[in-house]
Amino acid sequence: MARAMPHHTTGPTLFQRLFRNTIAVDAGTANTLIYTDDGGIVLNQPSVVCFEKGADANHVRVAAVGSEAKQMLGRAPSTLEAIRPVRHGVIANFSAAEHMIREFIEMSKVRPLFGRAEFTICVPAGATEVERRAIREAAAAAGASKVNLIGESLASAVGAGLPVSSARGSMVVDIGGGTTEVGVIALGGLAYSASVKVGGDQFDLAIVNYVRSLYGVLLGDQTAEHVKKTIGSALLDVPVERMHATGRSAEDGLPRTVELTNHDVTDAIAGPLRQVVEAVKAGLELAPPELVTDIAHHGVTLTGGGSLLRHLDRCLQNEIGIDVRVADEPLTCAVRGAGMAAAMLDAYAFD
């Protein structure tokens, strides 16, 4: 994990910027983001790549990546294969990840002035050495001259503007597509970090299972995601909202439309949401007491796409009795934080 060094830096000089081309990447389960210190967020696309199926396995052709490829999930003809190469925040399909990252670099139009670029990549706390090596190798194959890894929690804390380098303890909960990262940070390092394999994808799957069980209708993953984003709520004590969703009848296979409410969604996601709550409670129980005192005074910060579930902050606050807030621009905190940390040159040491 990245940890601040005990000296001060002022950031890169113009000369250093010319010869140090750093690209920050958050290759998440749901989305991949790319950040540069001079261009900001230069790419934000779904982590999906679609290949043309051919007889020659040595000559793979990418048909689409990102948003275009995501539209093909569950819809692609037999000649195409849409793949999500990142699962639970780590690479599950090396070849697909390499092609996806390479295509995203091309799309982002990041062109180092001299040589190849250094990549700084966010990784979950639970990533094994094998998974970390897969991330490094995929980035190197995509054109990186050097690959630095930074913990997702620490990167998110930096991007959220928390006082990472101070002695004051801060807690960040980053809820992504496939993982929830809980980190307690002080003096530039992680005093506690944990990762649970629960995130937005598990919320979507819970909605699919709930509707199938209650109504006998099978929703597609993207339909379930749309329901979550449109009327999803972490609490029941809110006014009722309704929407219609169309899926396939489990009985006869024909299209069928059902009416769902935000209370349905709350009931559906209760299981995975409980896992997120328990992960936060575990962090408070296991972190050093002095830092927990700081957190009690200053609150918990939520980042990641999952933090946008309505009333999640209030739900968590009710459970732990501590103020909870959603960071500004929570979707991009991790990649911006990784970029900020990398731009500080020697202020941080990376894996």
Contacts in CASP RR format, 6 or more apart in sequence:
PFRMAT RR
TARGET T0000
AUTHOR 0000-0000-0000
METHOD contacts of the structure
MODEL  1
MARAMPHHTTGPTLFQRLFRNTIAVDAGTANTLIYTDDGGIVLNQPSVVC
FEKGADANHVRVAAVGSEAKQMLGRAPSTLEAIRPVRHGVIANFSAAEHM
IREFIEMSKVRPLFGRAEFTICVPAGATEVERRAIREAAAAAGASKVNLI
GESLASAVGAGLPVSSARGSMVVDIGGGTTEVGVIALGGLAYSASVKVGG
DQFDLAIVNYVRSLYGVLLGDQTAEHVKKTIGSALLDVPVERMHATGRSA
EDGLPRTVELTNHDVTDAIAGPLRQVVEAVKAGLELAPPELVTDIAHHGV
TLTGGGSLLRHLDRCLQNEIGIDVRVADEPLTCAVRGAGMAAAMLDAYAF
D
1 125 0 8 1.000
1 150 0 8 1.000
1 151 0 8 1.000
1 154 0 8 1.000
1 189 0 8 1.000
1 190 0 8 1.000
1 193 0 8 1.000
1 351 0 8 1.000
2 148 0 8 1.000
2 149 0 8 1.000
2 150 0 8 1.000
2 151 0 8 1.000
2 154 0 8 1.000
2 155 0 8 1.000
2 189 0 8 1.000
2 341 0 8 1.000
2 348 0 8 1.000
2 349 0 8 1.000
2 350 0 8 1.000
2 351 0 8 1.000
3 188 0 8 1.000
3 189 0 8 1.000
3 190 0 8 1.000
3 348 0 8 1.000
3 349 0 8 1.000
4 164 0 8 1.000
4 165 0 8 1.000
4 187 0 8 1.000
4 188 0 8 1.000
4 189 0 8 1.000
4 347 0 8 1.000
4 348 0 8 1.000
5 346 0 8 1.000
5 347 0 8 1.000
5 348 0 8 1.000
5 349 0 8 1.000
7 346 0 8 1.000
7 347 0 8 1.000
8 347 0 8 1.000
9 344 0 8 1.000
9 345 0 8 1.000
9 346 0 8 1.000
9 347 0 8 1.000
11 343 0 8 1.000
11 344 0 8 1.000
11 345 0 8 1.000
11 347 0 8 1.000
12 20 0 8 1.000
12 343 0 8 1.000
12 345 0 8 1.000
16 345 0 8 1.000
17 37 0 8 1.000
17 38 0 8 1.000
18 113 0 8 1.000
18 114 0 8 1.000
19 114 0 8 1.000
20 118 0 8 1.000
20 345 0 8 1.000
21 112 0 8 1.000
21 113 0 8 1.000
21 114 0 8 1.000
21 115 0 8 1.000
21 116 0 8 1.000
21 117 0 8 1.000
21 118 0 8 1.000
22 36 0 8 1.000
22 37 0 8 1.000
22 117 0 8 1.000
22 118 0 8 1.000
22 119 0 8 1.000
22 120 0 8 1.000
22 339 0 8 1.000
22 342 0 8 1.000
22 343 0 8 1.000
23 34 0 8 1.000
23 35 0 8 1.000
23 36 0 8 1.000
23 105 0 8 1.000
23 110 0 8 1.000
23 117 0 8 1.000
23 118 0 8 1.000
23 119 0 8 1.000
23 120 0 8 1.000
23 144 0 8 1.000
24 34 0 8 1.000
24 35 0 8 1.000
24 36 0 8 1.000
24 119 0 8 1.000
24 120 0 8 1.000
24 121 0 8 1.000
24 122 0 8 1.000
24 335 0 8 1.000
24 336 0 8 1.000
24 337 0 8 1.000
24 338 0 8 1.000
24 339 0 8 1.000
24 342 0 8 1.000
25 32 0 8 1.000
25 33 0 8 1.000
25 34 0 8 1.000
25 35 0 8 1.000
25 101 0 8 1.000
25 119 0 8 1.000
25 120 0 8 1.000
25 121 0 8 1.000
25 122 0 8 1.000
25 139 0 8 1.000
25 335 0 8 1.000
25 338 0 8 1.000
26 32 0 8 1.000
26 33 0 8 1.000
26 35 0 8 1.000
26 121 0 8 1.000
26 122 0 8 1.000
26 152 0 8 1.000
26 155 0 8 1.000
26 334 0 8 1.000
26 335 0 8 1.000
26 338 0 8 1.000
27 47 0 8 1.000
27 86 0 8 1.000
27 89 0 8 1.000
27 91 0 8 1.000
27 97 0 8 1.000
27 101 0 8 1.000
27 121 0 8 1.000
27 122 0 8 1.000
27 135 0 8 1.000
28 47 0 8 1.000
28 86 0 8 1.000
28 89 0 8 1.000
28 122 0 8 1.000
28 176 0 8 1.000
28 177 0 8 1.000
28 178 0 8 1.000
29 47 0 8 1.000
29 84 0 8 1.000
29 86 0 8 1.000
29 87 0 8 1.000
29 88 0 8 1.000
29 89 0 8 1.000
29 176 0 8 1.000
29 177 0 8 1.000
29 178 0 8 1.000
29 179 0 8 1.000
29 199 0 8 1.000
29 201 0 8 1.000
30 46 0 8 1.000
30 47 0 8 1.000
30 176 0 8 1.000
30 177 0 8 1.000
30 178 0 8 1.000
30 200 0 8 1.000
30 201 0 8 1.000
30 305 0 8 1.000
31 44 0 8 1.000
31 45 0 8 1.000
31 46 0 8 1.000
31 47 0 8 1.000
31 331 0 8 1.000
32 43 0 8 1.000
32 44 0 8 1.000
32 45 0 8 1.000
32 46 0 8 1.000
32 47 0 8 1.000
32 66 0 8 1.000
32 86 0 8 1.000
32 100 0 8 1.000
32 101 0 8 1.000
32 104 0 8 1.000
33 41 0 8 1.000
33 43 0 8 1.000
33 44 0 8 1.000
33 331 0 8 1.000
33 332 0 8 1.000
33 334 0 8 1.000
33 335 0 8 1.000
34 41 0 8 1.000
34 42 0 8 1.000
34 43 0 8 1.000
34 104 0 8 1.000
34 105 0 8 1.000
34 108 0 8 1.000
34 110 0 8 1.000
34 335 0 8 1.000
35 41 0 8 1.000
35 42 0 8 1.000
35 332 0 8 1.000
35 335 0 8 1.000
35 336 0 8 1.000
35 337 0 8 1.000
35 338 0 8 1.000
35 339 0 8 1.000
36 42 0 8 1.000
36 110 0 8 1.000
36 339 0 8 1.000
37 339 0 8 1.000
37 340 0 8 1.000
37 342 0 8 1.000
37 343 0 8 1.000
40 336 0 8 1.000
41 332 0 8 1.000
41 335 0 8 1.000
41 336 0 8 1.000
42 108 0 8 1.000
42 109 0 8 1.000
42 110 0 8 1.000
43 104 0 8 1.000
43 107 0 8 1.000
43 108 0 8 1.000
44 331 0 8 1.000
44 332 0 8 1.000
45 65 0 8 1.000
45 66 0 8 1.000
45 67 0 8 1.000
45 104 0 8 1.000
45 107 0 8 1.000
46 66 0 8 1.000
46 67 0 8 1.000
46 69 0 8 1.000
46 70 0 8 1.000
47 66 0 8 1.000
47 84 0 8 1.000
47 85 0 8 1.000
47 86 0 8 1.000
47 100 0 8 1.000
48 65 0 8 1.000
48 66 0 8 1.000
48 69 0 8 1.000
48 70 0 8 1.000
48 72 0 8 1.000
48 73 0 8 1.000
48 82 0 8 1.000
48 83 0 8 1.000
48 84 0 8 1.000
48 100 0 8 1.000
49 62 0 8 1.000
49 64 0 8 1.000
49 65 0 8 1.000
49 66 0 8 1.000
49 69 0 8 1.000
49 82 0 8 1.000
49 83 0 8 1.000
49 85 0 8 1.000
49 96 0 8 1.000
49 99 0 8 1.000
49 100 0 8 1.000
49 103 0 8 1.000
50 62 0 8 1.000
50 63 0 8 1.000
50 64 0 8 1.000
50 65 0 8 1.000
50 68 0 8 1.000
50 69 0 8 1.000
50 72 0 8 1.000
50 76 0 8 1.000
50 80 0 8 1.000
50 81 0 8 1.000
50 82 0 8 1.000
50 83 0 8 1.000
51 60 0 8 1.000
51 61 0 8 1.000
51 62 0 8 1.000
51 63 0 8 1.000
51 80 0 8 1.000
51 81 0 8 1.000
51 83 0 8 1.000
51 96 0 8 1.000
51 99 0 8 1.000
52 60 0 8 1.000
52 61 0 8 1.000
52 62 0 8 1.000
52 63 0 8 1.000
52 79 0 8 1.000
52 80 0 8 1.000
53 78 0 8 1.000
53 79 0 8 1.000
53 80 0 8 1.000
53 81 0 8 1.000
54 61 0 8 1.000
60 95 0 8 1.000
60 99 0 8 1.000
62 99 0 8 1.000
62 103 0 8 1.000
63 69 0 8 1.000
63 72 0 8 1.000
63 80 0 8 1.000
64 72 0 8 1.000
65 99 0 8 1.000
65 100 0 8 1.000
65 103 0 8 1.000
65 104 0 8 1.000
65 107 0 8 1.000
66 100 0 8 1.000
66 104 0 8 1.000
69 82 0 8 1.000
70 82 0 8 1.000
70 222 0 8 1.000
72 80 0 8 1.000
72 82 0 8 1.000
73 82 0 8 1.000
73 84 0 8 1.000
73 221 0 8 1.000
73 222 0 8 1.000
74 82 0 8 1.000
74 220 0 8 1.000
74 221 0 8 1.000
76 82 0 8 1.000
83 93 0 8 1.000
83 96 0 8 1.000
84 92 0 8 1.000
85 91 0 8 1.000
85 92 0 8 1.000
85 93 0 8 1.000
85 94 0 8 1.000
85 96 0 8 1.000
85 97 0 8 1.000
85 100 0 8 1.000
86 92 0 8 1.000
86 97 0 8 1.000
87 178 0 8 1.000
88 124 0 8 1.000
88 178 0 8 1.000
88 179 0 8 1.000
88 197 0 8 1.000
89 123 0 8 1.000
89 124 0 8 1.000
89 127 0 8 1.000
89 177 0 8 1.000
89 178 0 8 1.000
89 179 0 8 1.000
90 123 0 8 1.000
90 124 0 8 1.000
90 127 0 8 1.000
90 128 0 8 1.000
90 131 0 8 1.000
90 134 0 8 1.000
90 135 0 8 1.000
91 97 0 8 1.000
91 131 0 8 1.000
91 134 0 8 1.000
91 135 0 8 1.000
91 138 0 8 1.000
94 134 0 8 1.000
94 137 0 8 1.000
94 138 0 8 1.000
97 134 0 8 1.000
97 138 0 8 1.000
98 137 0 8 1.000
98 138 0 8 1.000
98 141 0 8 1.000
98 142 0 8 1.000
101 138 0 8 1.000
101 139 0 8 1.000
101 142 0 8 1.000
102 141 0 8 1.000
102 142 0 8 1.000
102 143 0 8 1.000
105 142 0 8 1.000
105 143 0 8 1.000
110 117 0 8 1.000
115 145 0 8 1.000
116 143 0 8 1.000
116 144 0 8 1.000
116 145 0 8 1.000
117 143 0 8 1.000
117 144 0 8 1.000
117 145 0 8 1.000
118 144 0 8 1.000
118 145 0 8 1.000
118 146 0 8 1.000
118 147 0 8 1.000
118 148 0 8 1.000
118 342 0 8 1.000
119 139 0 8 1.000
119 144 0 8 1.000
119 146 0 8 1.000
119 147 0 8 1.000
119 148 0 8 1.000
120 147 0 8 1.000
120 148 0 8 1.000
120 149 0 8 1.000
120 150 0 8 1.000
120 338 0 8 1.000
120 339 0 8 1.000
120 341 0 8 1.000
120 342 0 8 1.000
120 350 0 8 1.000
121 135 0 8 1.000
121 139 0 8 1.000
121 147 0 8 1.000
121 148 0 8 1.000
121 149 0 8 1.000
121 150 0 8 1.000
121 338 0 8 1.000
122 149 0 8 1.000
122 150 0 8 1.000
122 151 0 8 1.000
122 152 0 8 1.000
122 155 0 8 1.000
122 334 0 8 1.000
122 335 0 8 1.000
122 338 0 8 1.000
123 131 0 8 1.000
123 132 0 8 1.000
123 135 0 8 1.000
123 149 0 8 1.000
123 150 0 8 1.000
123 151 0 8 1.000
123 152 0 8 1.000
123 351 0 8 1.000
124 151 0 8 1.000
124 152 0 8 1.000
124 179 0 8 1.000
124 181 0 8 1.000
124 195 0 8 1.000
125 151 0 8 1.000
125 152 0 8 1.000
125 153 0 8 1.000
125 181 0 8 1.000
125 183 0 8 1.000
125 190 0 8 1.000
125 193 0 8 1.000
125 194 0 8 1.000
125 195 0 8 1.000
126 194 0 8 1.000
126 195 0 8 1.000
127 135 0 8 1.000
127 195 0 8 1.000
132 149 0 8 1.000
132 351 0 8 1.000
135 147 0 8 1.000
135 149 0 8 1.000
136 147 0 8 1.000
136 149 0 8 1.000
139 147 0 8 1.000
140 147 0 8 1.000
148 342 0 8 1.000
148 350 0 8 1.000
148 351 0 8 1.000
149 350 0 8 1.000
149 351 0 8 1.000
150 338 0 8 1.000
150 341 0 8 1.000
150 342 0 8 1.000
150 348 0 8 1.000
150 350 0 8 1.000
150 351 0 8 1.000
151 181 0 8 1.000
151 190 0 8 1.000
151 193 0 8 1.000
151 351 0 8 1.000
152 174 0 8 1.000
152 179 0 8 1.000
152 181 0 8 1.000
152 195 0 8 1.000
152 334 0 8 1.000
153 172 0 8 1.000
153 174 0 8 1.000
153 181 0 8 1.000
153 182 0 8 1.000
153 183 0 8 1.000
153 185 0 8 1.000
153 190 0 8 1.000
153 193 0 8 1.000
154 164 0 8 1.000
154 183 0 8 1.000
154 185 0 8 1.000
154 188 0 8 1.000
154 189 0 8 1.000
154 190 0 8 1.000
154 341 0 8 1.000
155 333 0 8 1.000
155 334 0 8 1.000
155 335 0 8 1.000
155 337 0 8 1.000
155 338 0 8 1.000
155 339 0 8 1.000
155 341 0 8 1.000
156 172 0 8 1.000
156 174 0 8 1.000
156 181 0 8 1.000
156 303 0 8 1.000
156 304 0 8 1.000
156 327 0 8 1.000
156 333 0 8 1.000
156 334 0 8 1.000
156 337 0 8 1.000
157 164 0 8 1.000
157 170 0 8 1.000
157 172 0 8 1.000
157 183 0 8 1.000
157 185 0 8 1.000
157 301 0 8 1.000
158 164 0 8 1.000
158 336 0 8 1.000
158 337 0 8 1.000
158 338 0 8 1.000
158 340 0 8 1.000
158 341 0 8 1.000
159 303 0 8 1.000
159 327 0 8 1.000
159 333 0 8 1.000
159 334 0 8 1.000
159 336 0 8 1.000
159 337 0 8 1.000
159 340 0 8 1.000
160 172 0 8 1.000
160 301 0 8 1.000
160 303 0 8 1.000
160 327 0 8 1.000
160 328 0 8 1.000
160 330 0 8 1.000
160 333 0 8 1.000
161 327 0 8 1.000
162 170 0 8 1.000
162 172 0 8 1.000
162 185 0 8 1.000
162 301 0 8 1.000
163 170 0 8 1.000
164 170 0 8 1.000
164 185 0 8 1.000
164 188 0 8 1.000
164 189 0 8 1.000
165 187 0 8 1.000
165 188 0 8 1.000
166 186 0 8 1.000
166 187 0 8 1.000
167 186 0 8 1.000
167 187 0 8 1.000
168 186 0 8 1.000
168 294 0 8 1.000
168 298 0 8 1.000
169 184 0 8 1.000
169 185 0 8 1.000
169 186 0 8 1.000
169 191 0 8 1.000
169 291 0 8 1.000
169 294 0 8 1.000
169 295 0 8 1.000
169 298 0 8 1.000
170 184 0 8 1.000
170 185 0 8 1.000
170 186 0 8 1.000
170 294 0 8 1.000
170 295 0 8 1.000
170 298 0 8 1.000
170 301 0 8 1.000
171 182 0 8 1.000
171 183 0 8 1.000
171 184 0 8 1.000
171 185 0 8 1.000
171 280 0 8 1.000
171 283 0 8 1.000
171 284 0 8 1.000
171 287 0 8 1.000
171 295 0 8 1.000
171 299 0 8 1.000
171 300 0 8 1.000
171 301 0 8 1.000
172 181 0 8 1.000
172 182 0 8 1.000
172 183 0 8 1.000
172 185 0 8 1.000
172 300 0 8 1.000
172 301 0 8 1.000
172 302 0 8 1.000
172 303 0 8 1.000
173 180 0 8 1.000
173 181 0 8 1.000
173 182 0 8 1.000
173 183 0 8 1.000
173 276 0 8 1.000
173 279 0 8 1.000
173 280 0 8 1.000
173 300 0 8 1.000
173 301 0 8 1.000
173 302 0 8 1.000
173 303 0 8 1.000
173 307 0 8 1.000
173 316 0 8 1.000
174 180 0 8 1.000
174 181 0 8 1.000
174 302 0 8 1.000
174 303 0 8 1.000
174 304 0 8 1.000
174 307 0 8 1.000
174 333 0 8 1.000
174 334 0 8 1.000
175 199 0 8 1.000
175 200 0 8 1.000
175 276 0 8 1.000
175 302 0 8 1.000
175 303 0 8 1.000
175 304 0 8 1.000
175 305 0 8 1.000
175 306 0 8 1.000
175 307 0 8 1.000
175 312 0 8 1.000
176 199 0 8 1.000
176 200 0 8 1.000
176 304 0 8 1.000
176 305 0 8 1.000
176 306 0 8 1.000
177 199 0 8 1.000
177 200 0 8 1.000
177 201 0 8 1.000
177 305 0 8 1.000
177 306 0 8 1.000
178 197 0 8 1.000
178 198 0 8 1.000
178 199 0 8 1.000
178 200 0 8 1.000
178 201 0 8 1.000
178 202 0 8 1.000
179 195 0 8 1.000
179 196 0 8 1.000
179 197 0 8 1.000
179 198 0 8 1.000
179 199 0 8 1.000
180 195 0 8 1.000
180 196 0 8 1.000
180 198 0 8 1.000
180 199 0 8 1.000
180 275 0 8 1.000
180 276 0 8 1.000
180 279 0 8 1.000
181 193 0 8 1.000
181 194 0 8 1.000
181 195 0 8 1.000
182 192 0 8 1.000
182 193 0 8 1.000
182 194 0 8 1.000
182 195 0 8 1.000
182 196 0 8 1.000
182 279 0 8 1.000
182 280 0 8 1.000
182 282 0 8 1.000
182 283 0 8 1.000
183 190 0 8 1.000
183 192 0 8 1.000
183 193 0 8 1.000
183 194 0 8 1.000
183 283 0 8 1.000
184 190 0 8 1.000
184 191 0 8 1.000
184 192 0 8 1.000
184 193 0 8 1.000
184 283 0 8 1.000
184 287 0 8 1.000
184 288 0 8 1.000
184 291 0 8 1.000
184 292 0 8 1.000
184 295 0 8 1.000
185 191 0 8 1.000
186 291 0 8 1.000
186 294 0 8 1.000
191 287 0 8 1.000
191 288 0 8 1.000
191 291 0 8 1.000
192 283 0 8 1.000
192 286 0 8 1.000
192 287 0 8 1.000
192 288 0 8 1.000
192 291 0 8 1.000
194 279 0 8 1.000
194 282 0 8 1.000
194 283 0 8 1.000
196 275 0 8 1.000
196 276 0 8 1.000
196 279 0 8 1.000
198 272 0 8 1.000
198 275 0 8 1.000
198 276 0 8 1.000
198 279 0 8 1.000
199 272 0 8 1.000
199 276 0 8 1.000
199 306 0 8 1.000
200 228 0 8 1.000
200 272 0 8 1.000
200 305 0 8 1.000
200 306 0 8 1.000
202 272 0 8 1.000
203 228 0 8 1.000
203 269 0 8 1.000
203 272 0 8 1.000
203 273 0 8 1.000
203 306 0 8 1.000
203 309 0 8 1.000
204 221 0 8 1.000
204 224 0 8 1.000
204 225 0 8 1.000
204 228 0 8 1.000
205 221 0 8 1.000
205 224 0 8 1.000
206 268 0 8 1.000
206 269 0 8 1.000
206 271 0 8 1.000
206 272 0 8 1.000
207 219 0 8 1.000
207 224 0 8 1.000
207 227 0 8 1.000
207 228 0 8 1.000
207 265 0 8 1.000
207 268 0 8 1.000
207 269 0 8 1.000
208 218 0 8 1.000
208 219 0 8 1.000
208 220 0 8 1.000
208 221 0 8 1.000
208 224 0 8 1.000
209 268 0 8 1.000
210 264 0 8 1.000
210 267 0 8 1.000
210 268 0 8 1.000
211 217 0 8 1.000
211 218 0 8 1.000
211 219 0 8 1.000
211 224 0 8 1.000
211 245 0 8 1.000
211 258 0 8 1.000
211 260 0 8 1.000
211 264 0 8 1.000
211 268 0 8 1.000
212 218 0 8 1.000
212 219 0 8 1.000
212 250 0 8 1.000
214 264 0 8 1.000
215 256 0 8 1.000
215 258 0 8 1.000
216 249 0 8 1.000
216 250 0 8 1.000
216 251 0 8 1.000
217 247 0 8 1.000
217 248 0 8 1.000
217 249 0 8 1.000
217 250 0 8 1.000
217 256 0 8 1.000
217 258 0 8 1.000
218 247 0 8 1.000
218 248 0 8 1.000
218 249 0 8 1.000
218 250 0 8 1.000
219 227 0 8 1.000
219 245 0 8 1.000
219 247 0 8 1.000
220 247 0 8 1.000
223 245 0 8 1.000
223 246 0 8 1.000
223 247 0 8 1.000
224 245 0 8 1.000
226 245 0 8 1.000
227 243 0 8 1.000
227 245 0 8 1.000
227 260 0 8 1.000
227 265 0 8 1.000
228 265 0 8 1.000
228 269 0 8 1.000
228 309 0 8 1.000
229 308 0 8 1.000
230 243 0 8 1.000
231 241 0 8 1.000
231 242 0 8 1.000
231 243 0 8 1.000
231 260 0 8 1.000
231 261 0 8 1.000
231 262 0 8 1.000
231 265 0 8 1.000
232 262 0 8 1.000
232 265 0 8 1.000
232 266 0 8 1.000
232 269 0 8 1.000
232 309 0 8 1.000
232 310 0 8 1.000
233 262 0 8 1.000
233 263 0 8 1.000
233 265 0 8 1.000
233 266 0 8 1.000
233 309 0 8 1.000
233 310 0 8 1.000
233 311 0 8 1.000
234 266 0 8 1.000
234 269 0 8 1.000
234 273 0 8 1.000
234 309 0 8 1.000
234 310 0 8 1.000
234 311 0 8 1.000
234 312 0 8 1.000
234 314 0 8 1.000
234 315 0 8 1.000
234 316 0 8 1.000
235 266 0 8 1.000
235 311 0 8 1.000
235 314 0 8 1.000
235 315 0 8 1.000
236 263 0 8 1.000
236 266 0 8 1.000
236 267 0 8 1.000
238 262 0 8 1.000
238 310 0 8 1.000
238 311 0 8 1.000
240 261 0 8 1.000
240 262 0 8 1.000
240 263 0 8 1.000
241 261 0 8 1.000
241 262 0 8 1.000
242 259 0 8 1.000
242 260 0 8 1.000
242 261 0 8 1.000
243 259 0 8 1.000
243 260 0 8 1.000
244 257 0 8 1.000
244 258 0 8 1.000
244 259 0 8 1.000
244 260 0 8 1.000
245 257 0 8 1.000
245 258 0 8 1.000
245 260 0 8 1.000
246 255 0 8 1.000
246 256 0 8 1.000
246 257 0 8 1.000
246 258 0 8 1.000
247 255 0 8 1.000
247 256 0 8 1.000
247 257 0 8 1.000
247 258 0 8 1.000
248 254 0 8 1.000
248 255 0 8 1.000
248 256 0 8 1.000
249 255 0 8 1.000
249 256 0 8 1.000
262 310 0 8 1.000
269 309 0 8 1.000
273 312 0 8 1.000
273 315 0 8 1.000
276 316 0 8 1.000
277 315 0 8 1.000
277 316 0 8 1.000
277 319 0 8 1.000
277 320 0 8 1.000
280 300 0 8 1.000
280 316 0 8 1.000
280 319 0 8 1.000
280 320 0 8 1.000
281 319 0 8 1.000
281 320 0 8 1.000
284 292 0 8 1.000
284 295 0 8 1.000
284 320 0 8 1.000
284 322 0 8 1.000
287 295 0 8 1.000
295 322 0 8 1.000
296 322 0 8 1.000
298 323 0 8 1.000
299 322 0 8 1.000
299 323 0 8 1.000
299 324 0 8 1.000
299 325 0 8 1.000
300 316 0 8 1.000
300 320 0 8 1.000
300 322 0 8 1.000
300 323 0 8 1.000
300 324 0 8 1.000
300 325 0 8 1.000
301 324 0 8 1.000
301 325 0 8 1.000
301 326 0 8 1.000
301 327 0 8 1.000
302 312 0 8 1.000
302 313 0 8 1.000
302 316 0 8 1.000
302 324 0 8 1.000
302 325 0 8 1.000
302 326 0 8 1.000
302 327 0 8 1.000
302 330 0 8 1.000
303 326 0 8 1.000
303 327 0 8 1.000
303 330 0 8 1.000
303 333 0 8 1.000
303 334 0 8 1.000
304 330 0 8 1.000
304 331 0 8 1.000
304 333 0 8 1.000
304 334 0 8 1.000
305 330 0 8 1.000
305 331 0 8 1.000
306 312 0 8 1.000
306 330 0 8 1.000
307 313 0 8 1.000
307 326 0 8 1.000
307 327 0 8 1.000
307 330 0 8 1.000
308 326 0 8 1.000
308 330 0 8 1.000
308 331 0 8 1.000
312 326 0 8 1.000
313 324 0 8 1.000
313 325 0 8 1.000
313 326 0 8 1.000
314 324 0 8 1.000
316 324 0 8 1.000
317 323 0 8 1.000
317 324 0 8 1.000
327 333 0 8 1.000
329 336 0 8 1.000
341 347 0 8 1.000
341 348 0 8 1.000
341 350 0 8 1.000
342 348 0 8 1.000
END
